[in-house]
Amino acid sequence: MASNQRAAVSEDNIVAFRNHMDNYSSGELKKLSDHFRPDLVYVIENDILTVLEELTSRGVVTAQQAQDYHDWERNHDSASAAEKLADDILAMNQAAGLGLWECLFALQSRWAHPNLHGMVEEIIQNGQNLLQENLLNENGHALDAELKACQVEHKAKLCDLTGMMKENKMPGRSEGQIFPISNRYVELKVISDHHFKKQTHQEHEALAAAGELNEYRLQRRIKSELERITPDRLFRWCFRTHHVPLSVMVSGVAGVGKTTLVQKFIFDWAMGKHYQKFAFVFFFKFRDLNTITQKRSLESLICQTYPHLQDKLPRVLEDPEKLLFIFDGLDESKTDLKLSRGGSQELCMNLGDVKPVTVIVASLLNQTLLKGCSVLLTSRPSKLTSLEAGVFHRVASIVGFLSKERERYFSMFFGDERVSREAFAYVRDSQVLYTLCYNPSYCWITCMALKPCFMAAAGRPQPAPKTVTQLFVSYVTHIMANHTQERPEPQRMRDTLVKVGWLAEYGITNHILVFDLKYLQDFNVEFSPFLSGFLVENPQTDDSAQVTYSFLHLTIQEFFAALVHYLDYKEDKFRDTMDKARSCKEGDYEIFSRFLAGLSHPATKMPLVKYVGKFSAEATRKVIEWLSEMNYEELQSPEEPKGKRRLMNVLNLFFESQNSQLVHDVVGKAAHMDFSDLYLMPVDCTVLAYVLSCCEEIQRLTLDSCFIQNEGLERLRPELHKVRELSLLDNDLKDPTMKDICKALKHQNCRLEALSLGKNAFTEQCCEELASALVGNWTLLSLDLKKNKLRTGGLSYLSRVFESPECKIQKLGLQETGLSDESCWALCSALSQNSTLRHLNLSANNFTDRCAEDMHLLILTCPSLTEIRLGLTDFSPEVEKQLKSLQREGLDIHF
């Protein structure tokens, strides 16, 4: 059964499930419920009202208890209400616990939730094994004294290695701040997709951004396709494959927390908190493995990294099912990992086989070496496109921080509750900066950049950044001003940043993220305390003295790669880089291009000028020239593949440039924009609103099926009055959103002529507000409200608009809006005096023969009507025939 299909659940199925659950003792049922508690809470949280209805109907809770939980949810939130409900029921007695499970089983016919299916299937098909495995994960294997002592020593080493989190080192400090990982770790959201999809970098960025900005949208996708999974469940039984996975891939964009997640995973194992079924865990970083140029055996590789195991290694490796190998950062590997099972590549068969490191990894994954062992890999998404799909039994993606985790991170960073609350509120309101904070690394950079804006020691706080470029300028200048004890003179500082910039630029154009000492020497970069705010040393984990270097984050590398063209403009290098950026279809230069555009704005670069001197006027001119040559009409063409997403990327460049005249010149005086069927996050709406603000008038704006929701529309609201034709079909817009639409209609310079609001979630509750706005509007000629639940109550408010002599509406769509026979009379009365309405669509409403006379009168008395549609109603054939007979020259009646 696919994860997005509802299960057909009959009463016989429920009885069979109940009988199956009766086989478990009270203690076993409690252990199963405890094991699945995170999933139980998560599933209940998604629709607690439906769960309460089912529990009440089956007598598990009373109606009053259900109301109490509903009140708790309204006063707190759905997560805490779900926790309270699950804990209360499971604490009652065995019958109540069984009742909860029975209700959830029955709800499969109404929900297609992968976590729900996963729990039920695992209990039915793997319940007894799960109980045994849980015991094993709690207590571990019985080892003899010698091997146990070896394990204790190994766990102690891994505790030392993973027990502390080091925050990024600031210049002027010899070390970054260190915190216990158990105190500093903020939970990351991980989702599991059983299909190995060869997704592009942008698709994975978009998936991460989905969690980030619009949690509702992420929940919607999880419900239909994806399973939320905690890190301690990565090797849990999979209901789709019906076995425990041996190979797992954890994917995530740069800085989203893959290494931190692995670090916490290992620390918790070493502390005995989970997965004690693994007697030994071996942790390697591809970044370190790159330094091994000669072929090795697995035994020598382990001994090099964990010399304390050398004497006992044959004993340690003799039971492969007790072993877990973790390889972090596949994307940093210099050698491709060839996983094809049918390939000609020679895999390792024995522990002593000497092969390249990536062949050893492939052999472990393919189970030709240490058959039965488990393997966990992490990688950026870009690397996944070249991997063989069938090798991994589970593929999970880290989507980073949702809102609560971001807020907690700000609280920990700033310490002061008032300051953290103010900074977080500013970021949330910005949306552009809020977008960044799904990623822990961006979260840190954002907090660092905002420090002088919200924690000024004396004097006036700095103005807070609005664009991503301004954020990174703020970050860099903050480092220069506050974290460098021996700050170089401006010219020396400029020279240093130019050298680092060309190193960064070379890395971006050649896909290099980790630099050895030779690279630094080639670009005359001398590592210093000043540079440690941007460039970090990466000592190897073995005893070698070799050190590599990397930028704190890929985005910082991209910032310096863009900055160097302004500090040391070379026409040939600029031209070559821009040619590469234009020809690249994978989005590798997208952030670099945004920085390039952003640094062209005088106010954005001004804070840097104080430290590094003037920017190249020629570079600024070339960048503005490049932006002005964007072919806006070509991107709007229906023939352009992925044109809408590319257009949004171009609008992001305009937003970063903050050059309103440039945007006005490129987009034109009477722009038309169509983003239909492209998911627009609130941040996209912020960018789009800026572009609209630069235009005098927008001829047409089509945002059908963009899922912009209330938050997105709120961002667009200040500019909507400029649009002549606005279409917002199928966006799940709800009643509170109507206030934003009404503000556009009431605007003194409103130009709206056509407004499409069909296929949303509006009800009669918002119709009074809409009617009030329409009464004072003189421009609207077409209004489409189809497929909203307006009903007779909503129409009664709108009828006051249609009966007004000042009403200019010529086309009205009310199909499938829940209208009844009573509605027909109200319409007839309102339209009898209307002299402008020409097209009226009333199809798919609940009209019956009872309102035939009113409909007859409406057709005859509405003087300007030229077309009326009445298809899919409940009129009898006789009444249809009577109404059709009223058709005359100049009036078409359609059924």
Steps between C-alpha positions, in 0.01 A plus 500: 500500500643842403546744780263753349206257467239456767460150634159335465410405858190287563347411836638147451850651465451690825386184681804311365730779616336500845553123527863543398554767768336274761794261454730749673520506878440822688876549540569430132228742388651770721844442350360519146311820583810653661706410194252662263419800720671759272306363202175484698530862607596614151210318333246626756638854472425512127123481556415479867130578444455197273678281755276633779189428291614141443593451866163635611305286254680187629452593865868546584437856624180681592362797310599728789856365502522554124385860548762550771779385265361723225504796740859413599603510134340842451667641811842341435582323172428175318837344595450535876135392469608187310763421764246543780239287324741214422657500848164518679347211306807277525510565875135396553492124454563233239148531355545874437840442339353233273215739419744767386680256272170373362385854421824583320477176303145591391609853398720356225190506281491880538871582517791414274764574761827305461580511872157353578537223242853434618399447865207273420689289246799458730281386791313250283796358313796556729361557850670212685832562325469869586463422870813286488692761302400772747644289780817457300520873429460573871735238642736410217666165432655283767875539444779317677708700748785566258277625217285698745806685627595577140147632434507720813829653390367556147183668629709726723710606200188577296349691795809719508484543123129589476399625846564870441367738236738769385343818370680673217821663615507880497812697415689603809414175677734206498207262493129508429266476796435143614176368646378154602309360204216384723442862612551672165339262253181628338291227340510485123200386297573189293267348244533162334412433139505134399546594135859584409442809287774649289412852600682814402669733743214750458235236573669408826545869587129546427411199717705642783344836447159346514555411863656813566257749404166350476457220744146437380631421155762262637236325710285467190778330310591275793138388522494396137852374430753515778555349841636714782770307677718570804873423473470209744262332254716510188565124528147410605292241313356640176137412429548551126790256460404277797851486641743697714719715273872432495599799286369851564571828324438830681492791259491875560623827356821663620488605864164342577649285775601162355828483692337628820226238470760226456701636794192487726410154366845364592506677837162353595620152397818538703293611801278194468185695403421317177603230254691283743443218250813643340789383715742727310451815294771629265488863390690640201490833315560501126684828555762304699491199269600726207849523650548124461649471154620138519279193488406354836319209655201558727703365792782752449247781453337421835835463675622834368193682635448287813844367604362384837311223315802355323558201730133401517393585143454141374267432796316829449432430132398135526126583547415747219134537606628670818689768305403843369719703264431872461651701214432874514516741205497288184476824300851590621653179366753560226421159350160395371320225688406240240219290638373316194446137599544372150807707419843371417650664807679256729351520848666378818415145604732463799608726784860501379418604141698813415293747298432874467293637789187558290512136385503392865193719566324360192583145613344560843189646336473213254549248782791326328709597801379425855163374381232604750667821621312833496620812318393864532610765249436875488523718192386819340219440249714585198703181550196273511424542130795279406427214744335168433147502639459145628798496734336709773212345695397837642563854376429782744523877456571757770268795453660695783328728748128567506373809679527373859855376450603833347350690791682273747829555314460879521424471870817297562715730285397835648439381856295810581133409453391849393778536244449152357126562471553833321765359265287197415192718440700716261631199310156341481351822368775529239425156351813527281718457809252259659542279195870465570446386856368154415871425464692496832810650340299786354330536837839557665610747231170686528530529877860620471400763243207622711704536818599864440141579398341372821785488754680829447720564805465875469360754259260429221445141378589436137212481251386140455562335161215431256668299225727196516791707367445763770495221760838368388645852476383552858658168603836581337517856636401377847792255493734777384385744765460284808688173475847591381757605757762575237294649220709575190513851350232559231735440205643184657152384589389560140802307368422211734135485395599516131728196544232312692245610242694356207546176697124491559425583136733225377326256731152598381587476130685169548266339759766501776382542859803367693844649438835360601799718586621506138181679391556769763861538390399525133267791585743657752254455785661499843268355762465744790274576798328763281405240237369248752159670491460383142750222439548210741770242556401135482760287682495133405367254756805275469844585636621671182581868512315569175237774511240596240301822480142584409270797526268503802216431260462462125297822492787696656726364226244617242485844662878550480502362145256778404670769710840454337367618163422838663830525688730381219308525174659311210291510186610162363438317830164669546397407146612136542315461830181655362518270195518200735212634707282553192569154358447317831151349520535338843476811716862481621549875442161612630612632842825637356292694245276642772804630688638646178172682441467611863847651522419732209273707727678799659327477839560124526876521446552823696578330837783304331649807333599628847731200545622413149470820299313575178334240280575481128265729305562291189393180681183673622426620146554151355276335759218750440546449127474123550181540704345739247556247221276239666251387237180538698271421207689180418466375859126566479470284188297178546761321286778575750558186713512578871445862399288589803761386751773669298294817494464487878879461525540812285257689724719399794793668323291816461403488867863470607599790273238729663515700176141608437577685178674194357201280586260753350699511176534122465153390604322785323217738575217250448647170611332163479610214724384140510626274780211253492579151633828616652518474879564850629631519854444812710854609415414476128199721566723753678729512196206520260348785704825696469500456122134605479582809707744609228230483229247771424240249395468121463279390216457142618617300803414129498571311821274198452593189702805670651394404853583847623250482789427782743861589582605529137204717407571729795845565350349587161213712630664847482542466121185313392304818421735559204395179326231511231438124477572302818447124520539318831326173418568191712723641775324373811424860596278531805267767637769706684670558164200688365606811694813525281296467181251758626778748575605477136139550384459802729830663401447848359712410196356152451526373141355153547269408212497119526526307827502118515466349849363160408596161648600640839367455853290815533166470681198721562688647800712723273225610261388804701855636490528428127162663431606812691814530287313440173241768573771766503692363200457655154740290293411130535332349192545126560471303827554123522407338832441143381555199727490692828249423774306826479152351534181703530629702797801623303293580193261714705790739575624501141150561363512850648793571267327366188181701561695825524472725189873575535597131464730461197544120508431348158606140565418302815604140576308330780517137389526236774466747788231311695207715384148370560145577387485788750807654335321521170238737635769728646681509166182567308416792724851647482553464126164634387641853526854413380589652165862379463511124564541309173640158596371298798618148587285315756597143403548218753275652767212341690214647298184289475161541333384693809688807376399462134270804516771720654755387239240567227452852636876560533557414133217724386564802721879537501519753215866473398550122529644340185607160641396284794637155584292254704669162440530230767203623702205293630239636263276235345511452121161673475620813681824502298289496183283787629803712588673426169189626322572846640813524283479786256721699272770653714449254789660152516384252764735204559430180689 
